[in-house]
Amino acid sequence: MKSLRPALIVATLLLAGCASHGSNSNQASWWNPIDWSWSTLWPGNWFGSSLTVTEQGVGAINGSTPLQESALNAGLNGDYRLRQGMRSEQGGVVSFWQALTDNEVKLTFSGKDTVSRIEVTDRDIASADGTRIGDVFSDHYQKAFGHCQAASGETAPAVLCQAPGSQHISYIYQGKWAGPQGLIPPDDVLKSWQVSKIIWQR
């Protein structure tokens, strides 16, 4: 009987597809190769596995998570390759961990003994309000005043903006601007800038 279970699951899903499509009298056939693919039957696609940035942290990783490979790997469900690094910061040395996919950095975790800051650059990870990498400034803000400040340490002109209604989530927006470094560009320039990082800070 156990060997029949996968076949029964597939058959059930196919019948459900037939029923839902067949209920539309205006549709000539339930089969639509554009809208349907065998990948929908893959068990890994039945459940949402994407991480979300919330007030508590990113996925299962929060301010009480040890800054250790085993704890981070468990919080990320083993979906990323982890590597450790060190950098100088305010006269001291800071340890951090990066989560990578295909050698691209998707998340960076830093702190002392536990995670205190998470930088997200993975386009598949959204914040609690639905914001993702690449979203534009005007999606959330009309003006920078009261929300944003100039961001330092970025490779291109950038501003750091607190997420609306959030105490722990902020966004780095970047774009083109020829003005003085360290100043916030005018709002009409900022409106087309895009999110390059989602940051969670304890």
PyMOL commands that set and color helices and strands:
alter all, ss='L'
color gray80, all
select helices_A, chain A and resi 2-22+38-41+43-45+69-75+137-139+187-190
alter helices_A, ss='H'
color red, helices_A
select strands_A, chain A and resi 52-53+57-58+61-62+81-89+92-101+104-111+115-120+126-127+148-150+158-162+169-174+194-201
alter strands_A, ss='S'
color yellow, strands_A
deselect
rebuild
show_as cartoon
